[in-house]
Amino acid sequence: MDPGYFLLILSLLSSAYATYAFYSGVKSRRKHLLARAESTVYIYTALLTLAYILLTYYFLARDFGLLYVYSYSDRHLSTLYTISAVWAGREGSLLLWALYLAVINSAILRFEKKDAVTAFSLSISSFVVLFFNILLLTLSNPFKRLEFTPPDGIGLNPLLRTPEMALHPPTIFLGYAATTIPFALVISAVYFKEGWLKRARFWILFSWLFLSIGIFLGAWWAYKTLGWGGYWAWDPVENASLLPWLTVSALIHGIMVEERRKGLGAWNYFLAIISFGLVILATFITRSGIISSVHAFGENPEGWMYLLLIVLSTAVGLVLYNSRKELFRDSLDLSFNRETTIFANIMLLLLSTFTILLGTLAPLLGEDVQITRQYYDRIEIPLGTALVILLGICAAINWRSDRDTFLKSSRVAVAGGVIAFIAVFATTKLIVASLGAAIFAFSLLTHIQNLKISDTRNPRKFGGYITHIGIIILFLGVMGSWIYEESYKNVALELNQPKNVGGYTLLYRDNQMVDEHDKLVVTAVVEVYRGDELVGVCKPHLKVYKLNRQDRVVSSVEILSKPTHDIYIAASGFSEDLKKVFIELYVVPLISFVWVGSVVMMAGGTYAVFSKMSITGINIAGEDREGREIGIDVSKDGKTSGRKSRKKKGKKK
């Protein structure tokens, strides 16, 4: 038995005991069980950490006797990508996910208020760790050994040998792991008939932030690496990561209303449950192989196990809701105010979630069902446009129904939108582009008008507004790049023979061939002219990796980035004598707005999450307001409470 497998067995036993001890300790009010459960969380966290470190060591030591190392590494792989190969496959990424959740559980013990709600939620999240451990020991064992040790491995997929793809899985799985906590907290808090929003807010924002970073890195990787001129193809696995991002975004807005007016209790309850379910569904889509995707791990029986977790979590949520309906008797004020616009935003996000989910799962209905990009563009672009308009209205309106204030505060923004429409239409004569510019200007100006320097002291408002501004900028980039992109495929360039393509003159000037230690690189030197002016020099190339893989040939991309557009060239092949190169050329308008908007959006989210963390409900010191240590306890009447220990003071004589 490999030592790593033994560590996983111990982790399974520890997580099983923690699940039992937290639950039983709360129900029976036995403090010794709760104390043991706390220790057990730290134990399974340490065990999973050791298992992950050991797996990383096997990769660095080139131990090809381990099936997982053999499948995702080779002797020529650099140290950076050898480390990233640990999470490149199904087994390693699941181990990383389990480790993340274990570390988060330990952090909750360290920072969160220790009471029955926390203990019960840790029982739930420890159960998820237990579920992952079962898979790691059965269907996704990263420590499975071959009967012999091969001299070399198959190697990491060449497409994954990029900095973006080295960082994408760790960030997206951290977002996935964090989504478990709001689910666990909402089930626990509703069970005990207590509030959960302040406890869960940090983890909701934290999950949203790392889902955003992961999606951004995936889009950036696709744009720079895959050579098709785009960054989002509506692939099932791409959609799977977007779905929980949408529902978590809706949940963030829902808790704003709930904390202010107690108007969306049931909505937020189910959004927390649905978000967790969609994270597990994303894993099912990626790991079951039931839906074809370039990003999936391939067909595997493990995938179907995730459906059991989805069914179980949904059933628990429905049963609990049915027994606690009296907690959700809330009403909405649907007059012309901010609450109404936020609710409308939530509805748009949920409608987008439903239509994307429908398109993603539609191929399951039969081989004849084909969902193309046109389906998504026709639905999601209008929904996204409506969402950006509502963001602008929401920033201009207050919580009270006050039309005069709205008209006064939106006057400048409306004027800015009209001016933007006229200016763009006069320049381009394009109606859609002009409408997009008008919407962009209106929404951006309403946010800028209502943002003050003093708001930096309010992380929720300042971070939220910065995030909205990023989304508005992103909207303009998506409109330009999706609607007005120009593509020219299978263009043949002969050596020293200029060719006009898409308003540019391309000149294949030279070629280079370099034999590196792990690959052969063939490069074309292509000069790009606009009229007589040299715009730039691109060097698209093909990489032929020295691997025993069918996908060892990779086409690399060269991009000339301008403020208003990118000139994007990908090499698709060479003639045998290298005197002819075949390329694909894309002119992508406003693509820089996609990247700038994404960075601004993530910056706003980072500020909201990590600035003044005490506002989020996280208790950094692990103490109550009076500075006393808190331990897990349950009062005799069944209500949760903190056990407060004080230093004994001598009596005055």
N, C-alpha and C positions, 0 to 999 in steps of 0.2 A: 504493500500500500504506500502510495506517495505521501510524504509528510503534509503536503498541501491538502490532500483529500481528508487526512485525519483532522486537520484544522477545521475543515468545513463540517465534519461530523460533530466536532465539539461546538461549533457555532450553531449548528442546527439544534443541538440539545439545549444550549444556552438560550437561544431565542424562543424555543418552545417553553422552557421554564419561565422566562420573563413574561411571556404571554399569559401563562396560567397564574403566576404569582401576582401580577398587577391586578388582574381581574378578580381573583379570589381574595386578595388582600383588601380590595375596596369593598367587595360584597360582604366579607366576614369581619371587616374592620380589624384585621390582625396586622399590627404594625411590623412584626418581624418578617412577614411575607413581603411587605412593601419594601423594607430595607434590603432584603435579599434580591428582590426584583431590580432595584436600583443598581446593585453591584453586578447583577447579571447582564444588564445593558452594557456596562463598561467592559465586561468580559467578552461578550460577542463582538463588540466593536474592536477590541484588541485582536481577537482571533481572525476576524475578516481582514484587518489591517496586515497582520502577519501573512495571511494567505495571499493577499495582493502583492506584498513585497516579495514573497517567495516566487510568485509567478513572474514578476518583473525580473528577478534574478535569473530564472531559467531562460528568459529571452536574452538577457545580456550575456549569459554564459553560452549561448548558442546550443542549448540542450535540445537537439532535434529528436531525441527519443520521446519527448513529450509531443503528442499529436497536435496540440494547439500551437506550440512553438513551430513545429514543422510546417503547419498550414499557413502561418502568417509571417514567417521570417526567413532570412537566408544569410549566408556569411558576408555578403557584400552590403547589407543594410546598415545605414549610418546609425549612430547611437540615438539621435533624436527620434528617428522613425522606428527604431527598435523598441523604444519606450512607448511610443504611440501605438505600436502594433499590439500591445497588451490589451487595448480596448477596441481593436479593429474588428474583432470577430464576435460571434454570438455569445460565447462562453465568457470571455474576458469583460465584455461590456456589461453582462449581467452581474458579474462579481463586483465591478465598479459601482453599479447601481445599488447593490446590497450594502456595500461599504458606505456609500454616501448616506443612505437612510440610517444606518447604524450610527454614524457620526452625528447626524442631525438629532437622533434620539438622545444621544449623550449630551448634546448641546442643550436640549430642552430640559434635561435633568439639572444641568448646571445653571441655566438662566431663567427658566420659567418658574412661576409660582407653583409650589408643590402642594397639590391638593388632590381630591378624588378625580376631578376632571382631567388633570394632567396624568394621573396614574392610569385611568381608564383609556385615555387616548394613546398612551404608551403601550398598553396591552394590544391595541389595534395595530399600531405601527410596527410593534415587535412581531405580530402575526404576519405582516407583509414581509418582514425580514425572514421569518420562518419559511414562508412560501418560496422566496427566492432561494433559500438554502436547499429546499427539497429539489428544486430544478437543477441547482448546481451539482447536487449529488447524484442525480439521475440522468436527465436528458441533456444537460449542458455542463458536463464535467470538464473544467479547464485543465485538470491534472491527470487526464487519461493518458496512459503510456502505450507506445508501440511495442511490439515484440522484439524489435531491433532498433538500432540508432542509425538513421540514414546519414550520409556524409554532408548533406546540405538540405535546406528546406525549400518549399515551393516558392516562398517569398511573399511579401506584402503586395497587394494590388497596386500597380504603379499609379493609378489615379488617386490613391490615398496618400501618396508621398508629397504632401504639401503642408505648409504650416496651418492653413485653415482647417484641413481635415484632421490634423493632429489635435486641434483644440475643439472642434465641433462636438464629437461624442461626449467628452467630459462635461461640457457646459449644458448640453441638452439633457443628459442624464441627471445632472444636479437639479435642473428644473423639474424633471420628472419625479425625483425623490422628494423634493420639497412639497410637491402637490399632495403627497400622502398626508401631510400634517394637518392642513385645513379640513380634510375629510375626517381624519381621526378626531380632531377637536370638535367638529360640529356634531358628530355622532355622540361623543362623550358628553358635551355640554347640554345638548337637547335631552339626552337620557336623564341627566341630573336636574333638568329644568333651570339651567343657568345660562348666562350670556357667554358668547364665544367670539364675538367680532374682534375685541381688543386683543385677545389671545392669538387669533389666527391672522390678524392683519399683516404682521411682519412676514409670515411664511407665504401668504398670498402674493405680496409684492415681490418677495425673494424669488418665488417660483416664476412669476411673470418675467422678471428681469433676466433670469438665466435661460428661460425658454426663448426670449427675444434675442439674446446674444447667440444662442445656438442656431436659431433660424437664420440670423444675419450671416454667421460664419458659413452656414451651408449654402446660402445664396451667393455669397462672395466666391466661395470655392467653385460652384457651378459655373459662374460667369468667367472666372479666370482659367478654369481647367478643362471643361467639357467641350468647348469649341463650337457651340451652337448659337452664340451671340446673346443668350438670355441668362436669367438668374432664377427663374421660377417656371417650372414646366407643368405644374399641377399634377405631378407624379403622386401616386397613392401614398408613398412614404413621406413625401414633402407635406402633403395634405394632413397626414396623420399627426405630424408635429404642430401644424397650424391649428388644428381643432381645439386642443386644450388651451392654447394661447388665446383663442377667441373667447372661450367660456371663462377663463381666469380674468380676462379683461372685463367681461361683463360683471363678474363677481366683484372686482375692484370698485366699479361704479355702483353696484348694488349696495355695498356696505356703506358707501357715502350717504345714500338715502336712509338706510336702516339706522345708522347712528344718529341721524338728525331728526327723523320723523317716525321711525319704527314702521316703515311702510312696505318693506320688501323681505320680511322674515322668511316666508316660504320660498320665495325666489332664490334667496341667497343660500338657504339650506340645500336646495336641489342643485344649484350651480356648483357648490363645493363637491357634492357627490358625483355630478356629471363630469366635472373636470378630472377627478380621479379616475372615473371609468374610461374617459377618453384617452388618458395617458396609458392605461392598460390596453385599450383598443389599439393605440398606436403601436404598442409592443407586439400585439397579436398580428397586425398587418405586416410588420417588419419581419417577424420570426416564423410565421406559419407558412409563408410562400403561397398562400391561397390566392393572392392578387399579384399579378406580374408587376415588378418594379426593378429598375436598375439599382436601387438602393437596398433592396431586401436581402436578407441572409440566405434565402433559399428555403425550400420546403423542409419542414421539421415538425415532428409531433409535439414538441414543446409548445408551439404556438397555441394549440387548442387548450392548454392548461390555463392560459390567461382568460379565456372565456369563462371558466369556472369562477375566477376571482371577480370578474365583472358582474356575473349573476349574483354572487354572494354579497358583494358590496351594495348592489342595487336593492336586493331583497331586504337587507338590514335597514337601509335608508327608508324604504317604503313602509316596512313594519313599524319602525320607530315613529315615523311621521303620523301614521294612523293612530298610534297610542298617545301622541302628544299634540294633537290638532289644536288644542286650546292655546298653545303657545304662539300660533301663527295667525291669530285673528287680527289682521292688520288691514289698513285701507290706504289708498293712494290719493293724494290731492292732484287731480289731473287738470287743474286750471293752467293758464299760461304762465309757467314758472320753471325754474331750473329742474325741479323734481320730475316734471313731465318730460323735459328734453332728455334727461339722463335715462329715464325709463324707455323712451323711444330709442336711444342709443343701444340700450341692452337688447331691445327687440331686434334691432338691425344686426347686432352681433350674433344673436341666436339664430336669426334667419340665415345669415351667412354660414353659420356652423351647420345648420340642417342641410342647406343646398350643397355644401362641399362634402358633407358626409354621404349624402345621397349619390353624388357623382363618384365618390371614391368606392362605394360598395356596389354600385350598379353592375359592374362586370360579373358579380356573383350570380346575377339573374340568368346568365347564359353567355355563350361565346359570341353570339350575334350582337350583344349589347356593347357598343363602343362609345365611350364618352370622350369627346375631343376637347381641345382647348377652347373652341368656340362656345361650348356650353358654359364654361367658367367665366369667360370674358363677358358674355352677354348678361350674366347674372351678377357676378361679383363686382364688376366695374360700376354699374349703377348703384349697388348697395354701398360700395366704398365712397362713391360720390355723395350719396345722401348722408353717410356717416360724417364726412368732413363738413358738410353744410351744418349739420346738427351740432358739431363741435363748436363752430363759430357762433351759432345761436346761443348755445349753452354758456359760452364765455361772456356774452353780452346781456344775459338775463340774470336776475337774482332769484332767491328762493321764494320771495313773495310774488304774487301775481300783480305785476306793475308794468303795464304796456308802455306808459310814458317814459319810464326809465330805460326800457329796452330800446325804444325808438331813438332816444337821445344818445345812448351809448353806442348804437350801431350805425349812426348817421355817417360817420367818417369811414367806417368799414364798407358800407354799401357804396359810397362814392368811390372808394378805392377799387372796389370790384368792377364798377362801371368803367372807370378809366382803364383798368387792366384789360377788360374785354375790348374796348375800342382800340387800344394800342396794339394788342396782339392781332386783332382782325385786320387792322390797317396794314400790318407787316406781312401776315401770312395768308389772309383770306380764308382761314380755316375756322369753321364754326365751333367744332368740338374743342380745338386748342384754345380758342378765345373763351369759351365757357369754363374750361378747366382753369385758365389763368384768373378769371373773375372769382371763381369759388375759392381758389388759393388765396387771393388777395383779401377777400372778405374775411375768411376764417383766421388768417394770420393777423390781420389788423385788430380784430376783436380781442384776440389773446394778448397782443402787445399793449393795447389800450388798457386792459384790465390787470396788467402785471406791474407790480411796484417793487422797488428795491427792498422795501420793508418786508415783502413776502418771502424773502430768503429765510426769515426766521420761522416760517411755516412750511416745513418740508413737504407736507401733503399738497398744499396749493401750488407752491413754486415748482416742485418736482412734477406735479400733474400737468401744469401749464407748459413746462418745457417739453414734456413727453408729447403733449398734443401738438405743439409747434413742430416737433420732429415728424409726427404722423402727417401733418399737413404738407411739409416739404416732401416727404416720401410719396404722398399722393400725386404731387405734380410730376415727380420723376417716373412713377409707374405709368401715369397717363401718357407722357411723352414717349417712353421707351417701348410700351406695349402697342400703342396705336400707330406711331409714326416711324417705327424701325424699318430700315431698308436692308434687304438681304440679297446677296449675289453668290450663288453656290456653284461649286465645281468650275471655278475660273482657272483656265490654263495660262500660265505666264511662261514665255520662252525667254531664254537668257539674252539680255540686252535688247529686248524687243518691247517697247512701251505699249501699254494697253489701257484704254479708257473704260473705267468701270464706275458707275454710279456718280459721275461728275468728278472723279479723281483719275489721275494717270498713274498707273502702277508700272514700275520698271524693276524687273528681276535682274539685279546687278551682279550678284556673286553667290557662291555657296561654300559651305564649310562642312567638314566631317571630322569629328573629334571622338576618339575612343577613350572613354572614361573607364574607371575600374569596374563599374556596375552596369554600364550602358553605352550604347553607341548613339551619338547625337548628330543628326544631319540638319543643317541650318540653311535657310534661304535668306539672302539679304535683299530686301524689297524696299525701294524708295517710293514714297508717296508724294505726288505733286497735285496742287490745285492750280490749274493753269500753268504758269511758269514758276510758281512759288513752291519750294520744297517744304512740305508739311512736316515730314519726319521720315525716319528710317525704321522699318520693322524687321525683326529677325524671327519669323515663325519657324518652328523646327519640329522634327519628329524624334522621339526618344525610343530606341529599341533596347529594352532591358535584357540583361543576360539571365533570363529566368526560364524555367520549364513551365511556362504558362501561355495559354492562347492569347491572353490580353496583354502581352508584353510590349506591344507597340502603342505609344501614346502620342497624340497630336497636341502640341503646345501652342499657346495663344500669345500673340503680341498685340498690345493695345496702345494707340495714340490717343491720350485723353486731352480733350479740349473743354473749356468751361461749359459749352452748350451741347457737346456730343462726344462720343467715342468713335474712333475708326478702329475696327476690331478685325484682325486677320488671323485665321487659323490655317495651318498647313494640313492638307489631307493626303498628300503623297508626292513622290518624285518619280520622274522617269529613270530608267536604269543608268543612263549616262549623266544624270543630274542636270541636264540642260533644259529641263522643263519641270516646273513645280505647279501643283494643283492646290488652290487655296479656296477658302470661303471668306467673303468680305461682308461685314455688317457695319452699317452706320446707325448708331444707337443714340437718339436725341435725349437730352436731359438725364442721362443715366447717373451723372454725378449727384443729382438731387436724391436719388435712391440711397446712395451711400451716406451722404451728408445727413439726410433725414433720419436714417437708421441710427447713426452715431448720436445725433441730438436726442432722439427718442430714448436710447439706452442711457445717455447721460442724465436725463430727467428721471428715469427710473432708478438709477443708482443713487441720486440725491434723495429721492423719496424714501428709499430703503434704508440707507446707511447714515443719513443725517438725523441726529437726535433720536436714536433708536428707542429711547424710553417712550416716545410718543406712540410707537407701534404696539406697545403692550409687552415688549421684551423687558424683563427685569434683569439688567446687566449685573447687578451686584448679588443677585440671589437672595435678597433681603426684602422685608416689607418696608413700608414707608417710614417706620420708626427705627430702621436699621437693625432689626432682629432677624436672625437666621430663621428660615422656614423649612420645615420638614413635612413629608406627606402624612396627612392625618384625615380622618373622617369623624365628624362629631356624632354623638349618640343618636341624634334625631335624623341622621341620614344625610344631612346637608354637608357640603364640602366646607372645609376650613383649613387654615394654615396652622401648623403646630408652632408656636412661638416660644422660644427659649430665652430667658432673661438671666443675666447675672444676678445672683442673690446679693442684696444690699443689707448691710448690718443695721440692726435696729438702733435707733437713738435711745440712749439711756436718759 
